[in-house]
Amino acid sequence: MAFAAGGTLTAASPASAASPSRPPVIDVTNGRFNVILSNSQVGRLAAADNVTAFHGFSTFQKLTIQSQGFDLEGRIRGKLRSHDFKSLWKVYNLPSSTSYKVWGASFKKDTSQSVLKEVFRREQLIEVDIDITFRVKAAALHGVSTLRIGFETLRLQLEGTTKDFTVVNPESGGAKDQDGDDVPIDFEPI
């Protein structure tokens, strides 16, 4: 980390040291996943022929905060192996910039899941190029000793198969402190 002018602490991601022609694979740490139930599934677990969806926070970068009073800026750049969340968004005609929460609300209303099942079955792992900057204001870092920056991941299960879809858009990104509490953060795709 290096101090920059204007009261900003700049965090260089591990990926920034890589050659520009070949960004490294981002090492993601998944947190606990919480179930998202459709209205027809409330009160019971999903039947084997229904898609069960979970969401959880995936950490892309973990920073130790050693001083206070500075804004924190950084960049996350690299490749991520995931299933393509955009295919899930198309099931419910959502723009890819939409939050995972909106997708979850649409999923809860989907009683047939026929299109979702078809998309799930054909979806394969892809490499997603990530190049995004982030900024956390100094006031939001008061009392924070560790900051985890990342995005929500949807974990879908159907017929014994599990697939993770990391939602890499600013609306689904976030930061968490050492206690798992949300810290306000702004993302900007490059």
One Martini backbone bead per residue (centre of mass of N, CA, C, O) as a GRO file, in nm:
protein
  190
    1MET     BB    1   0.099   0.033   0.017
    2ALA     BB    2   0.013   0.380  -0.069
    3PHE     BB    3   0.039   0.705  -0.052
    4ALA     BB    4  -0.173   0.972  -0.145
    5ALA     BB    5  -0.293   1.237  -0.250
    6GLY     BB    6  -0.571   1.364  -0.074
    7GLY     BB    7  -0.635   1.140   0.142
    8THR     BB    8  -0.521   0.866   0.002
    9LEU     BB    9  -0.538   0.517  -0.008
   10THR     BB   10  -0.353   0.286  -0.195
   11ALA     BB   11  -0.451  -0.028  -0.332
   12ALA     BB   12  -0.275  -0.290  -0.448
   13SER     BB   13  -0.327  -0.539  -0.627
   14PRO     BB   14  -0.193  -0.839  -0.702
   15ALA     BB   15  -0.257  -0.797  -1.013
   16SER     BB   16  -0.074  -0.539  -1.077
   17ALA     BB   17   0.201  -0.719  -1.122
   18ALA     BB   18   0.108  -0.818  -1.373
   19SER     BB   19   0.083  -0.872  -1.681
   20PRO     BB   20  -0.124  -0.717  -1.911
   21SER     BB   21  -0.168  -0.982  -2.100
   22ARG     BB   22  -0.192  -1.163  -1.808
   23PRO     BB   23  -0.415  -1.211  -1.595
   24PRO     BB   24  -0.489  -1.329  -1.307
   25VAL     BB   25  -0.625  -1.537  -1.093
   26ILE     BB   26  -0.880  -1.510  -0.875
   27ASP     BB   27  -0.893  -1.543  -0.527
   28VAL     BB   28  -1.176  -1.689  -0.384
   29THR     BB   29  -1.385  -1.634  -0.092
   30ASN     BB   30  -1.636  -1.801   0.057
   31GLY     BB   31  -1.912  -1.776   0.228
   32ARG     BB   32  -2.203  -1.792   0.353
   33PHE     BB   33  -2.502  -1.954   0.262
   34ASN     BB   34  -2.828  -1.843   0.164
   35VAL     BB   35  -3.146  -1.909   0.123
   36ILE     BB   36  -3.374  -1.906  -0.163
   37LEU     BB   37  -3.724  -1.890  -0.167
   38SER     BB   38  -3.996  -1.978  -0.302
   39ASN     BB   39  -4.326  -1.963  -0.246
   40SER     BB   40  -4.360  -2.285  -0.291
   41GLN     BB   41  -4.111  -2.340  -0.060
   42VAL     BB   42  -4.226  -2.251   0.185
   43GLY     BB   43  -4.155  -2.465   0.468
   44ARG     BB   44  -3.960  -2.613   0.257
   45LEU     BB   45  -3.776  -2.796   0.077
   46ALA     BB   46  -3.667  -2.859  -0.212
   47ALA     BB   47  -3.726  -3.024  -0.469
   48ALA     BB   48  -3.544  -3.215  -0.689
   49ASP     BB   49  -3.698  -3.054  -0.948
   50ASN     BB   50  -3.581  -2.796  -0.815
   51VAL     BB   51  -3.452  -2.492  -0.777
   52THR     BB   52  -3.189  -2.396  -0.564
   53ALA     BB   53  -3.114  -2.092  -0.385
   54PHE     BB   54  -2.818  -1.905  -0.309
   55HIS     BB   55  -2.635  -1.667  -0.099
   56GLY     BB   56  -2.301  -1.506  -0.111
   57PHE     BB   57  -1.999  -1.384  -0.002
   58SER     BB   58  -1.720  -1.289  -0.211
   59THR     BB   59  -1.381  -1.271  -0.171
   60PHE     BB   60  -1.122  -1.084  -0.344
   61GLN     BB   61  -1.027  -0.878  -0.105
   62LYS     BB   62  -0.786  -0.839   0.166
   63LEU     BB   63  -0.757  -0.585   0.420
   64THR     BB   64  -0.534  -0.404   0.621
   65ILE     BB   65  -0.592  -0.160   0.864
   66GLN     BB   66  -0.343   0.087   0.989
   67SER     BB   67  -0.506   0.354   0.918
   68GLN     BB   68  -0.656   0.666   0.960
   69GLY     BB   69  -0.811   0.926   0.748
   70PHE     BB   70  -0.847   0.760   0.476
   71ASP     BB   71  -0.896   0.693   0.174
   72LEU     BB   72  -0.983   0.404  -0.026
   73GLU     BB   73  -0.803   0.269  -0.303
   74GLY     BB   74  -0.866   0.036  -0.581
   75ARG     BB   75  -0.784  -0.275  -0.763
   76ILE     BB   76  -0.948  -0.527  -0.962
   77ARG     BB   77  -0.755  -0.778  -1.141
   78GLY     BB   78  -0.875  -1.044  -1.360
   79LYS     BB   79  -0.968  -1.385  -1.327
   80LEU     BB   80  -1.281  -1.573  -1.334
   81ARG     BB   81  -1.430  -1.871  -1.230
   82SER     BB   82  -1.756  -1.906  -1.372
   83HIS     BB   83  -2.070  -1.863  -1.399
   84ASP     BB   84  -2.301  -1.688  -1.595
   85PHE     BB   85  -2.510  -1.451  -1.468
   86LYS     BB   86  -2.644  -1.335  -1.731
   87SER     BB   87  -2.821  -1.584  -1.792
   88LEU     BB   88  -3.006  -1.543  -1.542
   89TRP     BB   89  -3.108  -1.257  -1.615
   90LYS     BB   90  -3.253  -1.343  -1.884
   91VAL     BB   91  -3.484  -1.508  -1.762
   92TYR     BB   92  -3.596  -1.207  -1.629
   93ASN     BB   93  -3.520  -0.953  -1.796
   94LEU     BB   94  -3.235  -0.841  -1.691
   95PRO     BB   95  -3.005  -0.635  -1.632
   96SER     BB   96  -2.664  -0.679  -1.560
   97SER     BB   97  -2.677  -0.428  -1.339
   98THR     BB   98  -2.840  -0.586  -1.150
   99SER     BB   99  -2.919  -0.695  -0.860
  100TYR     BB  100  -2.940  -0.989  -0.685
  101LYS     BB  101  -3.210  -0.912  -0.541
  102VAL     BB  102  -3.386  -0.899  -0.796
  103TRP     BB  103  -3.343  -1.188  -0.879
  104GLY     BB  104  -3.458  -1.315  -0.619
  105ALA     BB  105  -3.746  -1.201  -0.656
  106SER     BB  106  -3.798  -1.346  -0.926
  107PHE     BB  107  -3.749  -1.636  -0.828
  108LYS     BB  108  -3.984  -1.642  -0.616
  109LYS     BB  109  -4.210  -1.613  -0.861
  110ASP     BB  110  -4.107  -1.880  -0.996
  111THR     BB  111  -4.300  -2.169  -1.045
  112SER     BB  112  -4.170  -2.337  -1.292
  113GLN     BB  113  -3.854  -2.305  -1.395
  114SER     BB  114  -3.802  -2.388  -1.696
  115VAL     BB  115  -3.588  -2.183  -1.797
  116LEU     BB  116  -3.388  -2.211  -1.566
  117LYS     BB  117  -3.325  -2.512  -1.607
  118GLU     BB  118  -3.214  -2.489  -1.892
  119VAL     BB  119  -2.984  -2.295  -1.825
  120PHE     BB  120  -2.846  -2.462  -1.607
  121ARG     BB  121  -2.776  -2.719  -1.779
  122ARG     BB  122  -2.593  -2.545  -2.004
  123GLU     BB  123  -2.407  -2.424  -1.805
  124GLN     BB  124  -2.071  -2.306  -1.807
  125LEU     BB  125  -1.765  -2.248  -1.749
  126ILE     BB  126  -1.594  -1.933  -1.715
  127GLU     BB  127  -1.404  -1.651  -1.804
  128VAL     BB  128  -1.379  -1.358  -1.610
  129ASP     BB  129  -1.326  -1.031  -1.659
  130ILE     BB  130  -1.154  -0.818  -1.426
  131ASP     BB  131  -1.207  -0.445  -1.395
  132ILE     BB  132  -1.195  -0.271  -1.087
  133THR     BB  133  -1.282  -0.005  -0.889
  134PHE     BB  134  -1.235   0.134  -0.553
  135ARG     BB  135  -1.414   0.316  -0.278
  136VAL     BB  136  -1.338   0.435   0.057
  137LYS     BB  137  -1.429   0.619   0.304
  138ALA     BB  138  -1.295   0.724   0.594
  139ALA     BB  139  -1.554   0.713   0.775
  140ALA     BB  140  -1.607   0.399   0.710
  141LEU     BB  141  -1.316   0.312   0.863
  142HIS     BB  142  -1.402   0.340   1.143
  143GLY     BB  143  -1.282   0.063   1.325
  144VAL     BB  144  -1.130  -0.072   1.091
  145SER     BB  145  -0.905  -0.361   1.032
  146THR     BB  146  -1.084  -0.527   0.821
  147LEU     BB  147  -1.120  -0.571   0.458
  148ARG     BB  148  -1.378  -0.700   0.249
  149ILE     BB  149  -1.383  -0.751  -0.104
  150GLY     BB  150  -1.686  -0.799  -0.316
  151PHE     BB  151  -1.927  -1.051  -0.420
  152GLU     BB  152  -2.199  -1.201  -0.512
  153THR     BB  153  -2.318  -1.543  -0.486
  154LEU     BB  154  -2.481  -1.781  -0.676
  155ARG     BB  155  -2.629  -2.088  -0.565
  156LEU     BB  156  -2.713  -2.366  -0.762
  157GLN     BB  157  -2.961  -2.637  -0.743
  158LEU     BB  158  -2.986  -2.952  -0.940
  159GLU     BB  159  -2.997  -3.276  -0.933
  160GLY     BB  160  -2.703  -3.266  -0.764
  161THR     BB  161  -2.623  -2.987  -0.886
  162THR     BB  162  -2.362  -2.736  -0.864
  163LYS     BB  163  -2.371  -2.370  -0.918
  164ASP     BB  164  -2.169  -2.081  -0.963
  165PHE     BB  165  -2.265  -1.716  -0.957
  166THR     BB  166  -2.085  -1.442  -1.004
  167VAL     BB  167  -2.176  -1.097  -0.932
  168VAL     BB  168  -2.015  -0.866  -1.148
  169ASN     BB  169  -2.145  -0.584  -1.006
  170PRO     BB  170  -2.193  -0.294  -0.837
  171GLU     BB  171  -2.475  -0.387  -0.701
  172SER     BB  172  -2.315  -0.670  -0.585
  173GLY     BB  173  -2.122  -0.517  -0.425
  174GLY     BB  174  -1.874  -0.512  -0.144
  175ALA     BB  175  -1.817  -0.457   0.214
  176LYS     BB  176  -1.634  -0.595   0.498
  177ASP     BB  177  -1.568  -0.639   0.813
  178GLN     BB  178  -1.445  -0.818   1.084
  179ASP     BB  179  -1.776  -0.867   1.161
  180GLY     BB  180  -1.955  -0.855   0.877
  181ASP     BB  181  -2.004  -0.568   0.819
  182ASP     BB  182  -2.107  -0.319   0.639
  183VAL     BB  183  -1.932  -0.119   0.388
  184PRO     BB  184  -1.909   0.151   0.220
  185ILE     BB  185  -1.899   0.132  -0.149
  186ASP     BB  186  -1.733   0.204  -0.460
  187PHE     BB  187  -1.783   0.124  -0.804
  188GLU     BB  188  -1.567   0.098  -1.112
  189PRO     BB  189  -1.554   0.030  -1.418
  190ILE     BB  190  -1.293  -0.009  -1.681
   0.00000   0.00000   0.00000
